[in-house]
Amino acid sequence: MHFHHGVPLIVSVFNTSICILTMVIRRPPKRVTPNPWYWLLAFVASYWLVFIIFLLQGGRPVVANWITDSLAILGLLVMVWARVSLGRNIGFVPAQRELVSTGAYACMRHPIYTAILLSYVAFVLRAFSPLNVMLLGLGVFWFIPIKSLIEEDFLRHDPQYAAYMQKVRARWIPFVI
């Protein structure tokens, strides 16, 4: 029903699938948060698109399709670059694994979240409706300001990660924020 939205929705689903499926090969953590609220947040953020996909509306395009397709493809490229850069060092909840500071992680500390943001923005621009903005805005909210800040609060206790945060200042958008 939703695939008439083309590239933005397909990329959003693909990006979410990459995040979820690559958990199978992840490296065991050295240290993981025991906080059950972090686990709940991680679950909701990671599976948000799965929860809401059938609630998304048809909406109306607010920009040309080539713009939304370009944003979606950029999101896909960032996701693939981030996942290749990260290797087996991925997890749902805040956990300390091997620090990665090369590839996408040399430019920003949360490139996977940036990729998800790009694909959600592309979808909202292709299928604008107040409900879509609210649902995908919540998805961005779970990842961008909440999950990334909680992860960094947990990881900053590691001196190596604290030094990485000083070196790579941008959380989500290189040279900006």
ROSEMAR-736243 format. One record per residue: residue number from 1; residue in three letters; x, y, z of N, C-alpha, C, O in turn. Coordinates in steps of 0.2 Angstrom, whole numbers, plus 5000, padded with zeros to 4 digits. Example, Ala and Ser with C-alpha at 12.3 -4.5 7.8 and 13.67 -1.06 7.14 Angstrom:
SITE    k    r   n_X   n_Y   n_Z  ca_X  ca_Y  ca_Z   c_X   c_Y   c_Z   o_X   o_Y   o_Z
SITE    1  ala  5066  4972  5039  5062  4978  5039  5066  4984  5039  5071  4983  5042
SITE    2  ser  5064  4989  5035  5068  4995  5036  5064  5000  5039  5067  5006  5040
***
This chain:
SITE    k    r   n_X   n_Y   n_Z  ca_X  ca_Y  ca_Z   c_X   c_Y   c_Z   o_X   o_Y   o_Z
SITE    1  met  5004  4994  5000  5000  5000  5000  5004  5006  5000  5003  5011  4997
SITE    2  his  5010  5006  5004  5014  5012  5004  5019  5013  4999  5023  5018  4999
SITE    3  phe  5020  5008  4995  5026  5008  4990  5025  5013  4985  5030  5013  4981
SITE    4  his  5020  5016  4984  5019  5021  4979  5023  5027  4981  5024  5032  4977
SITE    5  his  5026  5027  4987  5030  5032  4989  5037  5031  4987  5042  5036  4988
SITE    6  gly  5039  5026  4984  5045  5025  4981  5051  5024  4985  5051  5021  4990
SITE    7  val  5056  5028  4982  5063  5027  4985  5063  5029  4993  5066  5026  4997
SITE    8  pro  5060  5035  4995  5061  5036  5002  5058  5031  5007  5062  5030  5012
SITE    9  leu  5053  5028  5005  5050  5023  5010  5054  5016  5009  5056  5013  5015
SITE   10  ile  5056  5015  5004  5060  5009  5003  5067  5010  5006  5069  5005  5010
SITE   11  val  5070  5015  5006  5076  5017  5009  5075  5017  5017  5080  5014  5020
SITE   12  ser  5070  5020  5019  5069  5020  5026  5068  5012  5029  5071  5011  5034
SITE   13  val  5064  5008  5026  5064  5001  5028  5070  4998  5027  5072  4994  5032
SITE   14  phe  5074  4999  5022  5081  4996  5021  5086  4998  5027  5089  4994  5029
SITE   15  asn  5086  5004  5028  5090  5007  5033  5088  5004  5040  5093  5002  5044
SITE   16  thr  5082  5003  5042  5080  5000  5048  5082  4993  5048  5084  4990  5053
SITE   17  ser  5081  4989  5042  5083  4982  5042  5090  4981  5043  5092  4976  5046
SITE   18  ile  5094  4986  5040  5102  4985  5041  5103  4986  5048  5107  4982  5051
SITE   19  cys  5100  4990  5052  5102  4991  5059  5100  4985  5063  5104  4983  5067
SITE   20  ile  5094  4982  5061  5092  4977  5065  5095  4970  5063  5098  4966  5068
SITE   21  leu  5096  4969  5057  5099  4963  5055  5107  4962  5056  5109  4957  5058
SITE   22  thr  5110  4968  5057  5117  4967  5058  5119  4966  5065  5125  4965  5067
SITE   23  met  5114  4966  5069  5115  4964  5077  5117  4957  5077  5120  4955  5083
SITE   24  val  5115  4953  5073  5117  4946  5073  5124  4945  5073  5127  4940  5077
SITE   25  ile  5128  4949  5070  5136  4948  5070  5139  4953  5074  5146  4953  5074
SITE   26  arg  5136  4956  5079  5139  4961  5083  5144  4958  5088  5144  4952  5089
SITE   27  arg  5149  4962  5089  5154  4960  5094  5152  4961  5101  5148  4965  5103
SITE   28  pro  5153  4956  5105  5151  4956  5112  5154  4962  5116  5159  4964  5115
SITE   29  pro  5150  4965  5120  5152  4972  5123  5157  4970  5129  5157  4965  5132
SITE   30  lys  5161  4975  5130  5165  4975  5136  5161  4977  5142  5163  4974  5148
SITE   31  arg  5157  4982  5141  5153  4984  5147  5146  4986  5144  5146  4989  5138
SITE   32  val  5141  4985  5147  5134  4987  5145  5130  4990  5150  5131  4988  5156
SITE   33  thr  5125  4994  5148  5121  4997  5153  5116  4992  5156  5113  4989  5153
SITE   34  pro  5115  4993  5163  5110  4988  5166  5104  4992  5167  5099  4989  5169
SITE   35  asn  5103  4998  5165  5097  5002  5166  5092  5000  5161  5092  5000  5155
SITE   36  pro  5086  4998  5164  5080  4995  5160  5077  5000  5156  5074  4999  5151
SITE   37  trp  5077  5006  5158  5074  5012  5154  5078  5013  5148  5075  5014  5142
SITE   38  tyr  5085  5012  5148  5089  5013  5142  5087  5007  5137  5087  5008  5131
SITE   39  trp  5086  5001  5140  5084  4995  5136  5078  4996  5132  5077  4995  5126
SITE   40  leu  5073  4999  5136  5066  5000  5133  5067  5006  5128  5064  5005  5122
SITE   41  leu  5071  5011  5129  5072  5016  5124  5075  5014  5118  5073  5015  5112
SITE   42  ala  5080  5009  5119  5084  5007  5113  5079  5002  5109  5079  5002  5103
SITE   43  phe  5075  4998  5112  5070  4994  5109  5065  4998  5105  5064  4997  5099
SITE   44  val  5062  5003  5108  5057  5008  5104  5061  5011  5098  5058  5012  5093
SITE   45  ala  5066  5014  5100  5070  5018  5094  5072  5014  5089  5071  5015  5083
SITE   46  ser  5074  5008  5090  5077  5003  5085  5071  5000  5081  5072  4999  5075
SITE   47  tyr  5065  4999  5084  5060  4996  5080  5054  5001  5078  5049  4999  5076
SITE   48  trp  5055  5007  5079  5050  5012  5078  5047  5012  5071  5041  5012  5071
SITE   49  leu  5051  5011  5066  5048  5011  5060  5043  5005  5059  5038  5005  5055
SITE   50  val  5046  4999  5062  5042  4993  5061  5035  4994  5065  5030  4991  5063
SITE   51  phe  5035  4998  5071  5029  4999  5074  5024  5003  5070  5018  5002  5071
SITE   52  ile  5026  5008  5067  5022  5013  5064  5021  5013  5056  5017  5016  5054
SITE   53  ile  5024  5008  5053  5024  5008  5046  5017  5008  5043  5015  5011  5038
SITE   54  phe  5012  5004  5046  5005  5004  5044  5001  5009  5046  4995  5010  5044
SITE   55  leu  5004  5014  5050  5000  5020  5052  5001  5026  5047  4998  5031  5047
SITE   56  leu  5007  5025  5043  5009  5031  5039  5004  5032  5034  5001  5027  5031
SITE   57  gln  5002  5038  5032  4997  5040  5027  5000  5042  5020  5006  5042  5020
SITE   58  gly  4996  5042  5016  4998  5044  5009  5001  5051  5008  5006  5051  5005
SITE   59  gly  4998  5055  5011  5001  5062  5011  5001  5065  5004  4999  5062  5000
SITE   60  arg  5005  5071  5004  5006  5074  4998  5013  5076  4997  5016  5078  5002
SITE   61  pro  5016  5076  4991  5023  5078  4990  5023  5086  4991  5019  5090  4989
SITE   62  val  5028  5088  4995  5029  5095  4995  5036  5098  4992  5037  5104  4991
SITE   63  val  5039  5093  4989  5045  5095  4985  5045  5090  4979  5042  5085  4979
SITE   64  ala  5049  5091  4974  5050  5086  4968  5052  5080  4970  5056  5079  4975
SITE   65  asn  5050  5074  4967  5052  5068  4968  5060  5067  4968  5063  5063  4972
SITE   66  trp  5063  5070  4963  5070  5070  4963  5074  5072  4969  5079  5069  4971
SITE   67  ile  5071  5077  4973  5074  5079  4979  5073  5074  4984  5078  5072  4988
SITE   68  thr  5067  5071  4985  5066  5066  4990  5070  5060  4989  5073  5056  4993
SITE   69  asp  5070  5058  4982  5074  5052  4980  5082  5053  4982  5085  5049  4984
SITE   70  ser  5084  5059  4981  5091  5061  4982  5093  5061  4989  5098  5058  4991
SITE   71  leu  5088  5063  4994  5089  5063  5001  5089  5056  5003  5093  5054  5007
SITE   72  ala  5084  5052  5001  5084  5045  5003  5090  5041  5001  5093  5037  5005
SITE   73  ile  5093  5042  4995  5099  5039  4992  5105  5041  4997  5109  5037  4998
SITE   74  leu  5105  5047  4998  5110  5050  5002  5110  5046  5009  5115  5044  5012
SITE   75  gly  5104  5046  5012  5103  5042  5018  5105  5035  5018  5109  5032  5022
SITE   76  leu  5104  5032  5012  5106  5025  5011  5114  5024  5011  5117  5020  5014
SITE   77  leu  5117  5029  5007  5124  5029  5007  5127  5030  5013  5132  5027  5015
SITE   78  val  5125  5035  5017  5127  5036  5024  5127  5030  5028  5131  5028  5032
SITE   79  met  5121  5026  5028  5120  5020  5032  5125  5015  5030  5128  5012  5034
SITE   80  val  5126  5014  5024  5130  5009  5022  5137  5010  5024  5141  5006  5026
SITE   81  trp  5139  5017  5023  5146  5019  5025  5147  5018  5032  5152  5016  5034
SITE   82  ala  5142  5020  5036  5142  5020  5043  5143  5012  5045  5147  5011  5050
SITE   83  arg  5139  5008  5043  5139  5001  5045  5145  4998  5043  5148  4993  5046
SITE   84  val  5148  4999  5037  5155  4996  5035  5160  4999  5039  5164  4995  5041
SITE   85  ser  5160  5005  5041  5165  5008  5046  5164  5005  5052  5170  5004  5056
SITE   86  leu  5158  5004  5055  5157  5001  5062  5159  4994  5062  5161  4992  5068
SITE   87  gly  5159  4990  5057  5160  4983  5057  5156  4980  5062  5149  4980  5062
SITE   88  arg  5158  4976  5067  5154  4972  5071  5153  4975  5078  5150  4972  5083
SITE   89  asn  5154  4982  5078  5154  4986  5084  5147  4989  5085  5147  4996  5085
SITE   90  ile  5142  4986  5085  5135  4989  5085  5131  4985  5090  5132  4980  5092
SITE   91  gly  5126  4989  5093  5122  4986  5098  5116  4991  5099  5115  4996  5097
SITE   92  phe  5111  4988  5102  5104  4991  5103  5105  4996  5109  5103  5002  5109
SITE   93  val  5108  4994  5115  5108  4998  5121  5115  5001  5121  5120  4998  5118
SITE   94  pro  5116  5006  5125  5123  5009  5127  5127  5003  5129  5126  5000  5134
SITE   95  ala  5133  5002  5126  5137  4997  5127  5144  4999  5125  5145  5002  5119
SITE   96  gln  5149  4997  5128  5156  4999  5126  5159  4993  5122  5159  4987  5125
SITE   97  arg  5161  4994  5116  5164  4989  5112  5170  4992  5110  5173  4997  5113
SITE   98  glu  5173  4990  5104  5179  4993  5101  5177  5000  5099  5173  5000  5095
SITE   99  leu  5181  5005  5100  5180  5011  5098  5182  5012  5091  5187  5010  5088
SITE  100  val  5177  5015  5087  5178  5016  5079  5179  5023  5078  5174  5027  5080
SITE  101  ser  5184  5025  5075  5185  5033  5074  5187  5034  5067  5190  5039  5066
SITE  102  thr  5186  5029  5063  5188  5030  5056  5182  5030  5051  5176  5028  5054
SITE  103  gly  5183  5031  5045  5177  5031  5040  5172  5036  5042  5174  5042  5044
SITE  104  ala  5165  5034  5042  5160  5039  5044  5161  5042  5051  5159  5047  5053
SITE  105  tyr  5164  5038  5056  5165  5040  5063  5170  5045  5064  5171  5047  5069
SITE  106  ala  5174  5046  5058  5179  5051  5059  5176  5058  5057  5179  5063  5059
SITE  107  cys  5170  5058  5055  5166  5064  5053  5161  5066  5058  5160  5072  5059
SITE  108  met  5158  5061  5060  5152  5062  5065  5152  5056  5070  5153  5050  5068
SITE  109  arg  5149  5057  5076  5149  5052  5081  5143  5047  5080  5143  5042  5082
SITE  110  his  5138  5049  5076  5132  5045  5076  5129  5045  5068  5123  5047  5067
SITE  111  pro  5133  5043  5064  5131  5043  5057  5125  5038  5055  5121  5040  5050
SITE  112  ile  5124  5033  5059  5118  5029  5058  5112  5033  5059  5107  5032  5055
SITE  113  tyr  5112  5036  5064  5106  5041  5066  5105  5046  5061  5099  5048  5059
SITE  114  thr  5110  5049  5058  5110  5053  5053  5107  5050  5047  5103  5054  5043
SITE  115  ala  5109  5044  5045  5106  5041  5039  5098  5040  5040  5094  5041  5036
SITE  116  ile  5096  5038  5046  5089  5037  5048  5085  5044  5047  5080  5044  5044
SITE  117  leu  5088  5049  5050  5086  5056  5049  5084  5058  5042  5079  5060  5040
SITE  118  leu  5089  5057  5038  5089  5058  5031  5083  5054  5027  5079  5057  5023
SITE  119  ser  5083  5048  5029  5077  5044  5025  5070  5046  5028  5066  5046  5024
SITE  120  tyr  5070  5048  5034  5063  5050  5037  5061  5056  5034  5055  5057  5032
SITE  121  val  5066  5061  5034  5065  5068  5031  5062  5067  5023  5058  5070  5021
SITE  122  ala  5066  5062  5020  5064  5061  5013  5057  5059  5012  5053  5061  5008
SITE  123  phe  5055  5054  5017  5048  5051  5017  5043  5057  5018  5038  5057  5015
SITE  124  val  5044  5061  5023  5040  5066  5025  5039  5071  5020  5033  5073  5018
SITE  125  leu  5044  5073  5016  5044  5077  5011  5040  5074  5005  5037  5078  5001
SITE  126  arg  5040  5068  5004  5037  5064  4999  5029  5063  5000  5025  5063  4996
SITE  127  ala  5028  5062  5007  5021  5060  5009  5019  5064  5015  5018  5062  5020
SITE  128  phe  5019  5071  5014  5018  5075  5020  5011  5075  5022  5006  5075  5018
SITE  129  ser  5010  5074  5029  5004  5074  5032  5005  5075  5039  5011  5074  5042
SITE  130  pro  5001  5079  5043  5003  5080  5050  5004  5073  5054  5009  5073  5058
SITE  131  leu  5000  5068  5053  5002  5062  5056  5009  5059  5054  5012  5057  5059
SITE  132  asn  5011  5059  5048  5017  5057  5046  5023  5061  5049  5028  5058  5052
SITE  133  val  5022  5067  5050  5027  5072  5053  5027  5070  5060  5033  5069  5063
SITE  134  met  5022  5069  5064  5022  5067  5071  5025  5060  5072  5029  5060  5076
SITE  135  leu  5023  5055  5068  5026  5048  5069  5033  5048  5067  5037  5045  5071
SITE  136  leu  5035  5051  5062  5042  5051  5060  5046  5056  5064  5052  5055  5066
SITE  137  gly  5043  5061  5066  5047  5066  5071  5048  5062  5077  5053  5064  5080
SITE  138  leu  5043  5058  5080  5045  5055  5086  5050  5050  5085  5055  5049  5089
SITE  139  gly  5051  5047  5079  5056  5042  5078  5063  5045  5078  5068  5043  5080
SITE  140  val  5063  5051  5075  5069  5055  5075  5071  5057  5082  5077  5057  5084
SITE  141  phe  5066  5059  5086  5067  5061  5093  5070  5055  5097  5074  5057  5101
SITE  142  trp  5067  5049  5096  5070  5044  5100  5078  5043  5098  5082  5042  5103
SITE  143  phe  5080  5044  5092  5086  5042  5090  5091  5048  5091  5096  5048  5094
SITE  144  ile  5089  5054  5089  5094  5060  5088  5095  5063  5095  5100  5062  5098
SITE  145  pro  5090  5066  5098  5092  5069  5105  5092  5064  5111  5095  5065  5116
SITE  146  ile  5088  5059  5110  5087  5055  5116  5093  5049  5116  5097  5049  5121
SITE  147  lys  5092  5044  5112  5096  5039  5112  5104  5040  5111  5108  5038  5115
SITE  148  ser  5105  5045  5107  5112  5047  5106  5115  5050  5112  5121  5049  5114
SITE  149  leu  5111  5054  5115  5114  5058  5122  5114  5053  5127  5119  5053  5131
SITE  150  ile  5110  5048  5128  5110  5043  5133  5116  5038  5132  5120  5037  5136
SITE  151  glu  5118  5037  5125  5123  5033  5124  5130  5036  5126  5134  5033  5129
SITE  152  glu  5130  5043  5124  5136  5046  5125  5137  5048  5133  5143  5048  5135
SITE  153  asp  5132  5048  5136  5132  5049  5144  5135  5043  5147  5139  5043  5151
SITE  154  phe  5133  5037  5144  5136  5030  5146  5143  5030  5144  5148  5028  5148
SITE  155  leu  5145  5031  5138  5152  5030  5135  5157  5035  5137  5163  5034  5137
SITE  156  arg  5155  5041  5139  5160  5046  5141  5164  5045  5147  5169  5048  5148
SITE  157  his  5162  5040  5151  5166  5037  5157  5172  5033  5155  5176  5032  5159
SITE  158  asp  5172  5031  5148  5178  5028  5145  5183  5034  5143  5181  5038  5139
SITE  159  pro  5189  5034  5145  5193  5040  5143  5195  5040  5136  5195  5045  5133
SITE  160  gln  5195  5034  5133  5196  5034  5125  5190  5037  5122  5191  5041  5117
SITE  161  tyr  5184  5036  5124  5178  5038  5121  5178  5046  5122  5176  5050  5118
SITE  162  ala  5179  5048  5128  5179  5055  5130  5184  5059  5125  5182  5064  5123
SITE  163  ala  5190  5056  5124  5195  5059  5119  5192  5059  5112  5193  5064  5109
SITE  164  tyr  5188  5054  5110  5185  5054  5104  5180  5059  5103  5179  5063  5098
SITE  165  met  5176  5061  5108  5171  5066  5108  5174  5073  5107  5171  5077  5104
SITE  166  gln  5180  5074  5110  5184  5080  5109  5186  5081  5102  5186  5086  5099
SITE  167  lys  5188  5075  5099  5191  5075  5093  5186  5076  5087  5187  5080  5083
SITE  168  val  5181  5072  5088  5175  5072  5083  5169  5076  5086  5165  5073  5090
SITE  169  arg  5169  5082  5085  5164  5087  5088  5157  5086  5086  5152  5087  5090
SITE  170  ala  5156  5084  5080  5149  5084  5077  5146  5077  5079  5149  5072  5078
SITE  171  arg  5140  5078  5081  5136  5072  5083  5133  5069  5077  5134  5063  5076
SITE  172  trp  5129  5073  5073  5125  5070  5068  5126  5073  5061  5126  5069  5056
SITE  173  ile  5129  5079  5061  5130  5082  5054  5137  5085  5054  5138  5089  5058
SITE  174  pro  5141  5082  5050  5148  5085  5050  5149  5092  5050  5146  5095  5046
SITE  175  phe  5153  5095  5054  5155  5102  5054  5149  5106  5056  5150  5112  5056
SITE  176  val  5144  5103  5058  5138  5108  5061  5136  5106  5068  5138  5110  5072
SITE  177  ile  5133  5100  5069  5131  5098  5076  5132  5091  5077  5131  5088  5082
***
